[in-house]
Amino acid sequence: MEILQSVLMQRALLAAVLVGITAPAIGIYLVQRRQALMGDGIGHIAMTGVGLGFLLNSSPVWMATLVSVLGAVTMELIRSYGRMRGDVALAMLFYGGMAGGVLLINISSTGSTANLSSYLFGSLATVSSSEVTSICLLAAFVVLVTVGLRRQLFAVSQDEEFARVTGLPVRALNLLIAVTAAVTVTVAMRVVGLLLVSALMVVPVAAAQQLSKSFALTFTLAVVIGTAATLSGTVVSYYQDVPPGATIVLLAIGVFIALTALAAPLARRRARAVEAAGAGCDIPVPAVREPMDSVGS
């Protein structure tokens, strides 16, 4: 294939695959915790890291990782301890991070508005070999955490009090989820951009939930959908000369809409089958409820 003959596109496709895997992998825990927009907030904070990278002539990816991790930890601490003014503090953190990034990039000698746009909306065409290496290392960390600790992370995402009673280190696991989300944002920012990364964390998970209620199957389907969307969006952007980040997100939303339309008649058919089974029995059959309550093997 022509697309595979370009070294630039080889790097772009590899980065797209890694993002397609990691974003839904951590996104499923954020959705369970009702923190679907956490990635968006971290994306705002990461802009300061990008600006620092240009100002200090260091790697924007690694500097954004450092600042994002610090911001995510602060967000989690505010969530845990902030009661009355937590939302105000988070708002200042988010907008301060974005404003700081814009300012630092513009006063740096190497930064420009074009640099800012590539990090806000993604720019696969400018991903360097060193950035791909960084993305690979960060993605490996995300996969190890989200898969290796899936039972513990699932437990703390479902019910913190129950997880605490069972002896799990709830505070440490909450911080680990926040840190992993921050790392994922920096992995994805060169592909879909800081403003769209949250969509890739949430939409594939929401699409997978239309077909599955078990955690293990939802996790697998979300990763498959995320990877398919990133790869397809990258290929379409190459041949049609359209922005890759926006294309990837719109494809993911399209999959969600299609699966939602498919799931509705299946749910009605399942409900009719349950009603028919109940009508044929002396003992009424209760409505089937399928919470996402099993991690699986």
Backbone as CSV, one residue per row, in Angstrom:
resi,resn,N_x,N_y,N_z,CA_x,CA_y,CA_z,C_x,C_y,C_z
1,MET,0.836,-1.201,0.000,0.000,0.000,0.000,0.872,1.253,0.000
2,GLU,0.385,2.267,-0.681,1.137,3.519,-0.784,1.369,4.161,0.573
3,ILE,0.366,4.100,1.448,0.463,4.767,2.737,1.564,4.170,3.608
4,LEU,1.835,2.872,3.434,2.842,2.207,4.250,4.262,2.424,3.735
5,GLN,4.394,2.994,2.557,5.725,3.243,2.003,6.338,4.531,2.547
6,SER,5.536,5.353,3.175,6.015,6.608,3.751,6.423,6.390,5.209
7,VAL,7.654,6.743,5.530,8.124,6.617,6.913,7.293,7.501,7.838
8,LEU,6.924,8.665,7.336,6.097,9.582,8.124,4.768,8.942,8.509
9,MET,4.123,8.283,7.541,2.832,7.664,7.813,2.982,6.397,8.648
10,GLN,4.112,5.726,8.544,4.355,4.579,9.421,4.357,5.022,10.877
11,ARG,5.032,6.143,11.136,5.041,6.682,12.495,3.645,7.126,12.904
12,ALA,2.926,7.746,11.982,1.579,8.226,12.287,0.641,7.067,12.613
13,LEU,0.720,5.994,11.854,-0.150,4.844,12.086,0.177,4.167,13.413
14,LEU,1.468,4.084,13.738,1.853,3.491,15.015,1.321,4.335,16.176
15,ALA,1.478,5.647,16.074,0.956,6.534,17.116,-0.559,6.410,17.226
16,ALA,-1.242,6.287,16.083,-2.699,6.166,16.086,-3.144,4.884,16.780
17,VAL,-2.459,3.781,16.525,-2.808,2.515,17.171,-2.644,2.622,18.684
18,LEU,-1.542,3.206,19.115,-1.280,3.331,20.553,-2.338,4.188,21.240
19,VAL,-2.742,5.257,20.581,-3.787,6.115,21.146,-5.128,5.386,21.159
20,GLY,-5.422,4.656,20.094,-6.675,3.905,20.028,-6.799,2.864,21.125
21,ILE,-5.663,2.354,21.595,-5.667,1.368,22.680,-5.748,2.036,24.042
22,THR,-4.901,3.046,24.247,-4.763,3.606,25.594,-5.931,4.492,26.017
23,ALA,-6.467,5.288,25.093,-7.537,6.225,25.488,-8.771,5.502,26.026
24,PRO,-9.326,4.501,25.320,-10.474,3.790,25.904,-10.097,2.957,27.124
25,ALA,-8.830,2.483,27.189,-8.414,1.636,28.303,-8.523,2.366,29.641
26,ILE,-8.155,3.630,29.678,-8.320,4.402,30.911,-9.691,5.074,30.944
27,GLY,-10.246,5.337,29.770,-11.543,6.001,29.704,-12.659,5.208,30.359
28,ILE,-12.573,3.878,30.318,-13.644,3.060,30.888,-13.737,3.260,32.403
29,TYR,-12.591,3.499,33.047,-12.611,3.754,34.493,-13.164,5.154,34.787
30,LEU,-12.827,6.107,33.939,-13.346,7.458,34.131,-14.864,7.487,33.938
31,VAL,-15.363,6.739,32.965,-16.805,6.673,32.743,-17.492,6.033,33.940
32,GLN,-16.905,4.963,34.478,-17.468,4.305,35.655,-17.528,5.242,36.859
33,ARG,-16.528,6.122,36.962,-16.450,7.057,38.091,-17.237,8.340,37.827
34,ARG,-17.888,8.423,36.668,-18.614,9.627,36.262,-17.679,10.840,36.193
35,GLN,-16.495,10.597,35.647,-15.516,11.653,35.446,-15.152,11.732,33.957
36,ALA,-16.166,11.652,33.111,-15.933,11.581,31.676,-15.180,12.791,31.130
37,LEU,-15.329,13.933,31.777,-14.686,15.153,31.279,-13.332,15.424,31.933
38,MET,-12.829,14.467,32.690,-11.542,14.670,33.343,-10.429,14.854,32.316
39,GLY,-10.493,14.085,31.230,-9.477,14.204,30.190,-9.440,15.591,29.580
40,ASP,-10.611,16.209,29.457,-10.669,17.565,28.914,-9.965,18.549,29.838
41,GLY,-10.184,18.400,31.150,-9.514,19.275,32.106,-8.008,19.092,32.098
42,ILE,-7.564,17.831,32.042,-6.123,17.566,31.991,-5.522,18.123,30.709
43,GLY,-6.288,18.074,29.627,-5.803,18.636,28.368,-5.528,20.121,28.473
44,HIS,-6.372,20.829,29.210,-6.126,22.257,29.439,-4.821,22.465,30.203
45,ILE,-4.636,21.660,31.246,-3.436,21.796,32.075,-2.180,21.442,31.279
46,ALA,-2.283,20.451,30.401,-1.121,20.002,29.626,-0.564,21.105,28.737
47,MET,-1.392,22.085,28.387,-0.905,23.180,27.549,0.235,23.928,28.210
48,THR,0.188,24.067,29.536,1.292,24.717,30.237,2.572,23.906,30.076
49,GLY,2.461,22.595,30.128,3.625,21.743,29.925,4.206,21.879,28.534
50,VAL,3.323,21.946,27.537,3.793,22.146,26.159,4.531,23.474,26.040
51,GLY,3.938,24.530,26.625,4.585,25.836,26.591,5.933,25.828,27.287
52,LEU,6.035,25.144,28.423,7.317,25.038,29.128,8.351,24.298,28.297
53,GLY,7.889,23.277,27.564,8.805,22.530,26.708,9.448,23.417,25.656
54,PHE,8.640,24.280,25.037,9.191,25.202,24.039,10.062,26.268,24.690
55,LEU,9.641,26.753,25.852,10.392,27.813,26.520,11.766,27.329,26.984
56,LEU,11.830,26.079,27.447,13.078,25.527,27.980,13.843,24.697,26.947
57,ASN,13.341,24.696,25.706,13.972,23.919,24.637,14.129,22.445,25.011
58,SER,13.095,21.899,25.634,13.066,20.484,25.985,11.882,19.824,25.279
59,SER,11.701,18.532,25.497,10.631,17.801,24.824,9.260,18.250,25.322
60,PRO,8.404,18.786,24.445,7.054,19.175,24.879,6.243,17.995,25.407
61,VAL,6.489,16.792,24.845,5.720,15.618,25.279,6.039,15.277,26.731
62,TRP,7.336,15.200,27.055,7.707,14.839,28.426,7.381,15.955,29.410
63,MET,7.540,17.199,28.999,7.197,18.311,29.891,5.687,18.352,30.124
64,ALA,4.921,18.080,29.068,3.468,18.027,29.227,3.060,16.869,30.128
65,THR,3.777,15.766,30.040,3.495,14.628,30.921,3.696,15.012,32.381
66,LEU,4.817,15.665,32.663,5.113,16.076,34.037,4.052,17.027,34.577
67,VAL,3.728,18.061,33.812,2.749,19.047,34.266,1.357,18.419,34.374
68,SER,1.009,17.539,33.436,-0.302,16.880,33.471,-0.445,15.998,34.698
69,VAL,0.616,15.269,35.020,0.575,14.404,36.207,0.378,15.250,37.467
70,LEU,1.126,16.333,37.582,0.970,17.213,38.737,-0.449,17.800,38.788
71,GLY,-0.960,18.201,37.631,-2.318,18.745,37.582,-3.366,17.707,37.926
72,ALA,-3.180,16.463,37.436,-4.152,15.402,37.713,-4.163,15.046,39.192
73,VAL,-2.976,15.005,39.807,-2.906,14.736,41.243,-3.613,15.845,42.014
74,THR,-3.402,17.089,41.610,-4.077,18.215,42.264,-5.592,18.104,42.103
75,MET,-6.040,17.726,40.905,-7.470,17.545,40.664,-8.055,16.482,41.588
76,GLU,-7.342,15.372,41.738,-7.837,14.289,42.592,-7.875,14.708,44.052
77,LEU,-6.875,15.465,44.483,-6.876,15.942,45.862,-8.024,16.926,46.107
78,ILE,-8.282,17.784,45.117,-9.407,18.716,45.233,-10.718,17.939,45.303
79,ARG,-10.828,16.894,44.466,-12.038,16.068,44.475,-12.231,15.374,45.819
80,SER,-11.128,14.922,46.415,-11.213,14.174,47.665,-11.497,15.072,48.866
81,TYR,-10.867,16.247,48.878,-10.952,17.096,50.068,-11.815,18.340,49.861
82,GLY,-11.933,18.784,48.606,-12.703,19.990,48.354,-14.189,19.720,48.480
83,ARG,-14.869,20.493,49.246,-16.299,20.286,49.448,-17.117,21.410,48.807
84,MET,-16.936,22.629,49.307,-17.776,23.733,48.846,-17.214,24.427,47.622
85,ARG,-15.904,24.590,47.561,-15.295,25.396,46.511,-14.491,24.561,45.523
86,GLY,-14.711,23.253,45.523,-13.920,22.389,44.656,-14.091,22.701,43.189
87,ASP,-15.332,22.981,42.747,-15.567,23.249,41.338,-14.903,24.544,40.899
88,VAL,-14.880,25.543,41.771,-14.229,26.810,41.445,-12.725,26.616,41.310
89,ALA,-12.140,25.848,42.228,-10.706,25.588,42.173,-10.333,24.834,40.897
90,LEU,-11.154,23.858,40.514,-10.886,23.109,39.290,-10.983,24.012,38.066
91,ALA,-11.971,24.890,38.044,-12.125,25.806,36.915,-10.897,26.701,36.766
92,MET,-10.402,27.212,37.873,-9.204,28.055,37.812,-7.992,27.263,37.358
93,LEU,-7.913,26.006,37.784,-6.798,25.150,37.378,-6.838,24.893,35.877
94,PHE,-8.025,24.585,35.358,-8.159,24.292,33.925,-7.824,25.512,33.070
95,TYR,-8.475,26.621,33.356,-8.293,27.802,32.519,-6.918,28.423,32.720
96,GLY,-6.389,28.309,33.938,-5.035,28.782,34.167,-4.018,27.973,33.391
97,GLY,-4.254,26.664,33.284,-3.354,25.823,32.507,-3.355,26.174,31.030
98,MET,-4.536,26.409,30.482,-4.623,26.799,29.071,-3.988,28.161,28.831
99,ALA,-4.305,29.129,29.685,-3.747,30.472,29.520,-2.230,30.460,29.672
100,GLY,-1.726,29.694,30.632,-0.281,29.607,30.822,0.413,29.010,29.621
101,GLY,-0.196,28.002,29.020,0.402,27.396,27.834,0.484,28.360,26.665
102,VAL,-0.601,29.079,26.421,-0.615,30.050,25.318,0.448,31.120,25.543
103,LEU,0.543,31.615,26.757,1.514,32.661,27.061,2.944,32.160,26.900
104,LEU,3.247,30.978,27.449,4.613,30.458,27.404,5.058,30.155,25.977
105,ILE,4.161,29.614,25.169,4.517,29.312,23.778,4.825,30.593,23.010
106,ASN,4.056,31.629,23.250,4.253,32.868,22.498,5.488,33.650,22.928
107,ILE,5.923,33.501,24.182,7.125,34.222,24.600,8.399,33.404,24.387
108,SER,8.245,32.116,24.027,9.429,31.300,23.757,10.006,31.649,22.394
109,SER,11.283,31.372,22.215,11.947,31.706,20.950,11.641,30.707,19.847
110,THR,11.192,29.504,20.218,10.950,28.459,19.215,9.475,28.188,18.974
111,GLY,8.600,28.710,19.824,7.175,28.448,19.690,6.491,29.418,18.747
112,SER,5.297,29.012,18.289,4.516,29.855,17.388,3.057,29.428,17.457
113,THR,2.211,30.194,16.795,0.790,29.849,16.746,0.569,28.517,16.058
114,ALA,1.390,28.213,15.052,1.281,26.926,14.356,1.580,25.775,15.308
115,ASN,2.595,25.939,16.163,2.895,24.924,17.168,1.707,24.716,18.098
116,LEU,1.105,25.815,18.508,-0.036,25.746,19.411,-1.184,24.975,18.780
117,SER,-1.467,25.244,17.522,-2.568,24.577,16.828,-2.332,23.080,16.696
118,SER,-1.090,22.689,16.438,-0.795,21.265,16.262,-1.005,20.478,17.545
119,TYR,-0.812,21.107,18.700,-1.035,20.415,19.967,-2.487,20.502,20.410
120,LEU,-3.179,21.532,20.014,-4.585,21.665,20.379,-5.465,20.703,19.593
121,PHE,-5.161,20.529,18.306,-6.023,19.722,17.439,-5.323,18.504,16.860
122,GLY,-4.059,18.286,17.203,-3.331,17.133,16.696,-2.706,17.413,15.346
123,SER,-1.582,16.754,15.104,-0.902,16.912,13.819,-0.016,15.698,13.582
124,LEU,-0.615,14.653,13.026,0.132,13.419,12.788,1.276,13.617,11.805
125,ALA,1.123,14.588,10.921,2.148,14.798,9.893,3.454,15.321,10.476
126,THR,3.425,15.825,11.704,4.637,16.398,12.283,5.182,15.566,13.440
127,VAL,4.678,14.348,13.626,5.164,13.488,14.704,6.568,12.999,14.356
128,SER,7.530,13.289,15.233,8.917,12.888,14.993,9.180,11.494,15.555
129,SER,10.331,10.922,15.181,10.690,9.591,15.669,10.897,9.595,17.178
130,SER,11.446,10.681,17.719,11.644,10.766,19.169,10.312,10.843,19.901
131,GLU,9.341,11.534,19.303,8.019,11.608,19.917,7.321,10.255,19.871
132,VAL,7.517,9.502,18.803,6.940,8.159,18.725,7.518,7.272,19.823
133,THR,8.835,7.395,20.051,9.461,6.629,21.134,8.846,6.991,22.483
134,SER,8.661,8.285,22.711,8.043,8.739,23.963,6.619,8.204,24.087
135,ILE,5.873,8.253,22.999,4.494,7.762,23.013,4.456,6.265,23.312
136,CYS,5.392,5.511,22.750,5.448,4.062,23.000,5.704,3.768,24.480
137,LEU,6.630,4.483,25.086,6.952,4.262,26.496,5.767,4.625,27.396
138,LEU,5.142,5.754,27.107,4.007,6.190,27.921,2.806,5.265,27.728
139,ALA,2.597,4.800,26.494,1.485,3.888,26.228,1.689,2.554,26.942
140,ALA,2.928,2.086,27.007,3.219,0.836,27.724,2.839,0.962,29.196
141,PHE,3.129,2.120,29.789,2.751,2.356,31.185,1.238,2.293,31.354
142,VAL,0.499,2.942,30.457,-0.964,2.967,30.548,-1.537,1.559,30.438
143,VAL,-1.041,0.775,29.496,-1.548,-0.588,29.304,-1.245,-1.457,30.525
144,LEU,-0.034,-1.349,31.061,0.331,-2.140,32.243,-0.589,-1.828,33.424
145,VAL,-0.890,-0.555,33.620,-1.742,-0.163,34.744,-3.187,-0.597,34.517
146,THR,-3.753,-0.274,33.349,-5.178,-0.518,33.116,-5.515,-1.995,32.974
147,VAL,-4.572,-2.794,32.513,-4.815,-4.237,32.375,-4.324,-4.991,33.607
148,GLY,-3.121,-4.669,34.063,-2.556,-5.388,35.193,-3.303,-5.175,36.496
149,LEU,-3.887,-3.992,36.682,-4.611,-3.672,37.918,-6.109,-3.495,37.655
150,ARG,-6.623,-4.183,36.663,-8.007,-3.959,36.253,-9.002,-4.305,37.369
151,ARG,-8.738,-5.346,38.150,-9.671,-5.722,39.208,-9.715,-4.659,40.306
152,GLN,-8.551,-4.192,40.697,-8.490,-3.175,41.750,-9.078,-1.846,41.277
153,LEU,-8.742,-1.451,40.050,-9.260,-0.193,39.524,-10.764,-0.256,39.309
154,PHE,-11.246,-1.421,38.873,-12.687,-1.586,38.697,-13.403,-1.465,40.036
155,ALA,-12.846,-2.101,41.067,-13.479,-2.080,42.383,-13.578,-0.660,42.926
156,VAL,-12.497,0.097,42.833,-12.508,1.450,43.388,-13.361,2.386,42.529
157,SER,-13.508,2.082,41.244,-14.349,2.902,40.376,-15.832,2.639,40.617
158,GLN,-16.164,1.408,40.992,-17.561,1.057,41.243,-18.053,1.564,42.594
159,ASP,-17.290,1.305,43.648,-17.748,1.653,44.998,-16.524,1.845,45.889
160,GLU,-16.181,3.092,46.162,-14.995,3.376,46.951,-15.118,2.835,48.378
161,GLU,-16.304,2.946,48.961,-16.477,2.493,50.342,-16.303,0.985,50.447
162,PHE,-16.881,0.255,49.511,-16.736,-1.200,49.525,-15.278,-1.592,49.301
163,ALA,-14.620,-0.888,48.361,-13.210,-1.179,48.103,-12.358,-0.911,49.341
164,ARG,-12.697,0.135,50.097,-11.946,0.454,51.313,-12.154,-0.622,52.373
165,VAL,-13.381,-1.129,52.467,-13.679,-2.180,53.445,-12.914,-3.457,53.121
166,THR,-12.739,-3.747,51.847,-12.021,-4.958,51.452,-10.511,-4.832,51.616
167,GLY,-10.038,-3.648,51.999,-8.619,-3.485,52.263,-7.807,-2.890,51.130
168,LEU,-8.469,-2.455,50.077,-7.732,-1.861,48.957,-7.254,-0.456,49.313
169,PRO,-6.077,-0.059,48.832,-5.588,1.310,49.077,-6.307,2.297,48.164
170,VAL,-7.481,2.721,48.574,-8.368,3.510,47.714,-7.713,4.814,47.290
171,ARG,-7.111,5.533,48.216,-6.520,6.816,47.870,-5.400,6.654,46.850
172,ALA,-4.559,5.641,47.030,-3.460,5.399,46.087,-3.997,5.000,44.717
173,LEU,-5.051,4.197,44.681,-5.626,3.778,43.403,-6.296,4.956,42.697
174,ASN,-6.955,5.827,43.453,-7.558,7.017,42.855,-6.483,7.906,42.217
175,LEU,-5.391,8.073,42.927,-4.287,8.867,42.382,-3.682,8.192,41.158
176,LEU,-3.603,6.871,41.179,-3.055,6.146,40.028,-3.938,6.319,38.798
177,ILE,-5.262,6.294,38.984,-6.167,6.530,37.858,-5.959,7.931,37.297
178,ALA,-5.821,8.906,38.179,-5.605,10.289,37.738,-4.292,10.424,36.972
179,VAL,-3.235,9.821,37.500,-1.929,9.895,36.837,-1.979,9.194,35.481
180,THR,-2.612,8.036,35.415,-2.713,7.302,34.150,-3.511,8.081,33.117
181,ALA,-4.576,8.755,33.575,-5.341,9.603,32.657,-4.478,10.735,32.124
182,ALA,-3.642,11.315,32.981,-2.758,12.405,32.551,-1.751,11.906,31.517
183,VAL,-1.198,10.741,31.752,-0.244,10.168,30.790,-0.935,9.898,29.455
184,THR,-2.163,9.416,29.508,-2.905,9.129,28.274,-3.148,10.396,27.467
185,VAL,-3.428,11.492,28.142,-3.645,12.766,27.446,-2.408,13.146,26.639
186,THR,-1.231,12.995,27.243,-0.006,13.361,26.528,0.313,12.368,25.419
187,VAL,-0.110,11.119,25.582,0.057,10.139,24.505,-0.784,10.540,23.299
188,ALA,-2.007,11.018,23.572,-2.962,11.270,22.494,-2.880,12.662,21.884
189,MET,-2.167,13.582,22.532,-2.264,14.972,22.082,-1.684,15.198,20.688
190,ARG,-0.732,14.390,20.243,-0.170,14.563,18.908,-1.048,13.929,17.841
191,VAL,-2.014,13.112,18.260,-2.880,12.429,17.301,-4.216,13.143,17.162
192,VAL,-4.938,13.324,18.274,-6.256,13.967,18.203,-6.255,15.369,18.793
193,GLY,-5.206,15.750,19.498,-5.133,17.092,20.062,-5.685,17.159,21.472
194,LEU,-5.228,18.146,22.231,-5.625,18.290,23.621,-7.108,18.620,23.789
195,LEU,-7.701,19.269,22.804,-9.108,19.652,22.916,-10.066,18.510,22.580
196,LEU,-9.560,17.469,21.917,-10.417,16.372,21.486,-10.095,15.048,22.158
197,VAL,-9.045,15.014,22.970,-8.606,13.751,23.555,-9.669,13.139,24.457
198,SER,-10.421,13.965,25.166,-11.446,13.449,26.060,-12.502,12.650,25.303
199,ALA,-12.801,13.061,24.073,-13.791,12.342,23.267,-13.340,10.919,22.982
200,LEU,-12.059,10.739,22.722,-11.549,9.403,22.412,-11.478,8.534,23.663
201,MET,-11.470,9.137,24.834,-11.531,8.374,26.080,-12.952,7.887,26.367
202,VAL,-13.931,8.674,25.953,-15.308,8.428,26.369,-16.158,7.759,25.285
203,VAL,-16.079,8.243,24.051,-16.994,7.788,23.002,-16.855,6.292,22.704
204,PRO,-15.644,5.732,22.533,-15.559,4.276,22.305,-16.140,3.456,23.455
205,VAL,-15.977,3.930,24.689,-16.545,3.229,25.839,-18.075,3.289,25.786
206,ALA,-18.611,4.466,25.503,-20.068,4.611,25.401,-20.626,3.749,24.272
207,ALA,-19.890,3.663,23.166,-20.332,2.819,22.046,-20.322,1.346,22.441
208,ALA,-19.268,0.912,23.127,-19.171,-0.492,23.545,-20.267,-0.863,24.527
209,GLN,-20.663,0.084,25.375,-21.708,-0.179,26.358,-23.069,-0.416,25.719
210,GLN,-23.241,-0.034,24.464,-24.503,-0.289,23.776,-24.703,-1.773,23.497
211,LEU,-23.589,-2.522,23.426,-23.673,-3.942,23.110,-23.354,-4.838,24.298
212,SER,-22.686,-4.312,25.292,-22.247,-5.153,26.410,-22.433,-4.430,27.728
213,LYS,-22.772,-5.223,28.766,-22.894,-4.679,30.113,-21.818,-5.241,31.040
214,SER,-21.061,-6.218,30.598,-19.979,-6.754,31.419,-18.725,-5.912,31.208
215,PHE,-17.934,-5.786,32.251,-16.753,-4.937,32.188,-15.733,-5.470,31.183
216,ALA,-15.449,-6.766,31.246,-14.401,-7.339,30.401,-14.715,-7.154,28.918
217,LEU,-15.960,-7.452,28.536,-16.331,-7.325,27.124,-16.397,-5.857,26.707
218,THR,-16.896,-5.003,27.581,-16.931,-3.572,27.274,-15.525,-3.032,27.066
219,PHE,-14.600,-3.423,27.923,-13.203,-3.001,27.807,-12.635,-3.411,26.445
220,THR,-12.850,-4.672,26.075,-12.317,-5.181,24.805,-12.929,-4.468,23.615
221,LEU,-14.255,-4.338,23.619,-14.931,-3.677,22.502,-14.520,-2.212,22.388
222,ALA,-14.346,-1.535,23.521,-13.959,-0.119,23.495,-12.583,0.045,22.863
223,VAL,-11.650,-0.841,23.213,-10.309,-0.771,22.622,-10.361,-1.053,21.122
224,VAL,-11.169,-2.032,20.730,-11.308,-2.345,19.302,-11.898,-1.155,18.541
225,ILE,-12.944,-0.553,19.100,-13.573,0.603,18.452,-12.601,1.778,18.393
226,GLY,-11.893,2.035,19.496,-10.933,3.132,19.511,-9.823,2.944,18.494
227,THR,-9.292,1.730,18.411,-8.221,1.456,17.450,-8.717,1.568,16.017
228,ALA,-9.913,1.039,15.770,-10.481,1.126,14.419,-10.712,2.580,14.015
229,ALA,-11.192,3.393,14.951,-11.455,4.802,14.649,-10.163,5.565,14.363
230,THR,-9.126,5.334,15.174,-7.868,6.061,14.964,-7.184,5.640,13.664
231,LEU,-7.191,4.347,13.389,-6.586,3.888,12.138,-7.363,4.386,10.923
232,SER,-8.679,4.248,10.970,-9.502,4.697,9.843,-9.379,6.205,9.641
233,GLY,-9.405,6.958,10.733,-9.275,8.403,10.622,-7.932,8.827,10.063
234,THR,-6.878,8.121,10.432,-5.547,8.431,9.898,-5.478,8.167,8.403
235,VAL,-6.036,7.035,7.984,-6.023,6.694,6.555,-6.864,7.692,5.755
236,VAL,-8.040,8.028,6.275,-8.900,8.992,5.572,-8.218,10.353,5.478
237,SER,-7.569,10.779,6.543,-6.901,12.085,6.523,-5.743,12.109,5.534
238,TYR,-5.115,10.956,5.325,-3.998,10.876,4.372,-4.488,11.021,2.932
239,TYR,-5.569,10.329,2.611,-6.051,10.333,1.231,-6.958,11.523,0.905
240,GLN,-7.649,12.057,1.906,-8.602,13.141,1.648,-8.103,14.503,2.117
241,ASP,-6.927,14.548,2.741,-6.329,15.798,3.223,-7.283,16.552,4.151
242,VAL,-7.743,15.844,5.179,-8.609,16.440,6.198,-7.913,16.295,7.550
243,PRO,-8.294,17.100,8.547,-7.642,17.029,9.862,-7.837,15.649,10.497
244,PRO,-6.758,14.991,10.912,-6.886,13.632,11.461,-7.649,13.587,12.777
245,GLY,-7.377,14.542,13.686,-8.035,14.515,14.981,-9.548,14.600,14.876
246,ALA,-10.026,15.574,14.121,-11.468,15.735,13.948,-12.080,14.534,13.236
247,THR,-11.370,13.991,12.258,-11.877,12.829,11.514,-12.010,11.624,12.425
248,ILE,-11.010,11.397,13.268,-11.038,10.261,14.189,-12.218,10.367,15.148
249,VAL,-12.415,11.539,15.727,-13.493,11.720,16.701,-14.856,11.559,16.030
250,LEU,-15.023,12.118,14.839,-16.311,11.997,14.146,-16.600,10.544,13.759
251,LEU,-15.570,9.794,13.377,-15.767,8.376,13.077,-16.189,7.609,14.330
252,ALA,-15.572,7.926,15.464,-15.944,7.271,16.714,-17.396,7.578,17.083
253,ILE,-17.795,8.834,16.892,-19.187,9.211,17.174,-20.132,8.494,16.216
254,GLY,-19.714,8.344,14.961,-20.524,7.609,13.991,-20.733,6.160,14.412
255,VAL,-19.687,5.528,14.938,-19.810,4.154,15.434,-20.782,4.101,16.609
256,PHE,-20.690,5.094,17.495,-21.610,5.144,18.637,-23.062,5.241,18.169
257,ILE,-23.321,6.116,17.204,-24.690,6.281,16.693,-25.180,4.983,16.055
258,ALA,-24.318,4.331,15.264,-24.701,3.086,14.603,-24.999,1.982,15.615
259,LEU,-24.160,1.846,16.624,-24.377,0.801,17.624,-25.597,1.103,18.491
260,THR,-25.858,2.378,18.743,-27.054,2.751,19.496,-28.316,2.368,18.721
261,ALA,-28.307,2.632,17.422,-29.448,2.256,16.580,-29.608,0.746,16.511
262,LEU,-28.494,0.022,16.539,-28.556,-1.439,16.493,-29.000,-2.021,17.825
263,ALA,-28.587,-1.396,18.915,-28.874,-1.946,20.241,-30.334,-1.787,20.636
264,ALA,-30.994,-0.740,20.157,-32.384,-0.492,20.553,-33.314,-1.651,20.184
265,PRO,-33.350,-2.109,18.915,-34.236,-3.244,18.606,-33.824,-4.534,19.302
266,LEU,-32.507,-4.710,19.525,-32.060,-5.906,20.238,-32.564,-5.902,21.670
267,ALA,-32.554,-4.722,22.303,-33.050,-4.614,23.675,-34.549,-4.892,23.732
268,ARG,-35.303,-4.382,22.743,-36.751,-4.638,22.717,-37.038,-6.114,22.515
269,ARG,-36.261,-6.750,21.646,-36.456,-8.180,21.392,-36.144,-8.984,22.644
270,ARG,-35.095,-8.597,23.371,-34.744,-9.297,24.608,-35.842,-9.117,25.651
271,ALA,-36.392,-7.896,25.726,-37.460,-7.644,26.706,-38.702,-8.469,26.385
272,ARG,-39.056,-8.577,25.079,-40.218,-9.386,24.697,-39.998,-10.849,25.024
273,ALA,-38.747,-11.320,24.855,-38.443,-12.717,25.163,-38.596,-12.985,26.655
274,VAL,-38.160,-12.019,27.479,-38.299,-12.173,28.929,-39.768,-12.178,29.325
275,GLU,-40.562,-11.292,28.711,-41.989,-11.237,29.017,-42.681,-12.524,28.607
276,ALA,-42.302,-13.064,27.445,-42.905,-14.309,26.977,-42.553,-15.465,27.900
277,ALA,-41.309,-15.482,28.369,-40.894,-16.536,29.290,-41.648,-16.422,30.601
278,GLY,-41.882,-15.190,31.065,-42.618,-14.987,32.310,-44.083,-15.368,32.179
279,ALA,-44.649,-15.115,31.008,-46.055,-15.441,30.799,-46.289,-16.943,30.812
280,GLY,-45.273,-17.707,30.443,-45.422,-19.158,30.389,-45.079,-19.840,31.695
281,CYS,-44.788,-19.097,32.736,-44.402,-19.676,34.025,-45.415,-19.265,35.088
282,ASP,-45.566,-20.085,36.111,-46.436,-19.735,37.228,-45.826,-18.634,38.081
283,ILE,-44.468,-18.627,38.173,-43.780,-17.623,38.978,-43.361,-16.482,38.070
284,PRO,-43.756,-15.266,38.393,-43.376,-14.127,37.535,-41.871,-14.007,37.423
285,VAL,-41.416,-13.668,36.210,-39.995,-13.490,35.961,-39.674,-12.005,36.045
286,PRO,-38.800,-11.589,36.939,-38.487,-10.160,37.062,-37.740,-9.652,35.849
287,ALA,-37.783,-8.341,35.678,-37.063,-7.725,34.559,-35.572,-7.963,34.723
288,VAL,-34.928,-8.195,33.598,-33.505,-8.491,33.612,-32.719,-7.194,33.741
289,ARG,-31.826,-7.157,34.686,-30.953,-6.000,34.865,-29.521,-6.466,34.727
290,GLU,-28.740,-5.820,33.857,-27.387,-6.262,33.575,-26.392,-5.144,33.872
291,PRO,-26.099,-4.941,35.146,-25.107,-3.912,35.452,-23.725,-4.326,35.007
292,MET,-22.883,-3.352,34.784,-21.510,-3.664,34.389,-20.740,-4.008,35.658
293,ASP,-20.963,-5.241,36.173,-20.496,-5.572,37.509,-19.497,-6.729,37.532
294,SER,-18.976,-7.082,36.398,-18.048,-8.197,36.392,-16.798,-7.844,35.631
295,VAL,-15.660,-8.036,36.262,-14.403,-7.731,35.600,-14.064,-8.791,34.580
296,GLY,-14.410,-10.003,34.868,-14.045,-11.090,33.967,-12.632,-11.539,34.235
297,SER,-12.240,-12.520,33.492,-10.902,-13.086,33.701,-9.869,-12.375,32.885
